[in-house]
Amino acid sequence: MHSILGCNHPTFALPWRTLLPYLVALHLLHLGSAQLNVVAPSLHVTAIVGQDVVLRCHLSPCKDAWSSDIRWIQHRSSGLVHHYQNGIDLEQMEEYKGRTELLRDGLSDGILDLRITAVRSTDSGSYICTVEDGDNYAEAVVDLEVSDPFSQIVHPWKVALAVVITLLVASFVVSIVFLHRKRAAQSRELSESFQAFPPPKSL
């Protein structure tokens, strides 16, 4: 045993053939630890038309994403819903302009959440969250389902039934009003006839 590092740090002088596998293993471990992963919730995100919704996504393991290239892409059209790079929001699809915001408070912790305001029924679908950092790239998919309780399909027979019921109710109300006025008129006539022809006085 002799020192090859100096500074009184003794070590074994291993031949290169023995040392090489260790160096390769260390290199592979380093590559594995530097791998970029994006994680998204497995459940659908649901919202009602007009609400604000947050699409969640984060890096794993946790890593500062301030200097990353982050894109949220509409899967259906492959259009850019939101594009962030080095602290700047870049161009996006016309239909999402003014309606999206990358929540930057979580970027230092690798959180890539995107808020969409006043969601529309056309916003339903899958969104791809992509992150590019140097030579590393990763993505995950988030599904959004937007419902509109006021846009249910109305069947023609339902419309016809509603019209018939409305007409019946209207006819009933008109009949009641007519009978009430008729009775009031009859009472008034009787009262006037009594005043005009009072009954004879008994002897």
Buried (B, 14 or more C-beta within 10 A) or exposed (E): EEEEEEEEEEEEEEEEEEEEEEEEEEEEEEEEEEEBBBBBEEEEBEBEBEEEBBBBBBBEEEBEBEEBBBBBBBBEEEEBBBBBEEEEBEEBBEEBEEBBBBEBEBBEEBBBBBBBEEBBEEBBBEBBBBBBBEEEEBBBEBBBEBBEEEEEEEEEEEEEEEEEEEEEEEEEEEEEEEEEEEEEEEEEEEEEEEEEEEEEEEE
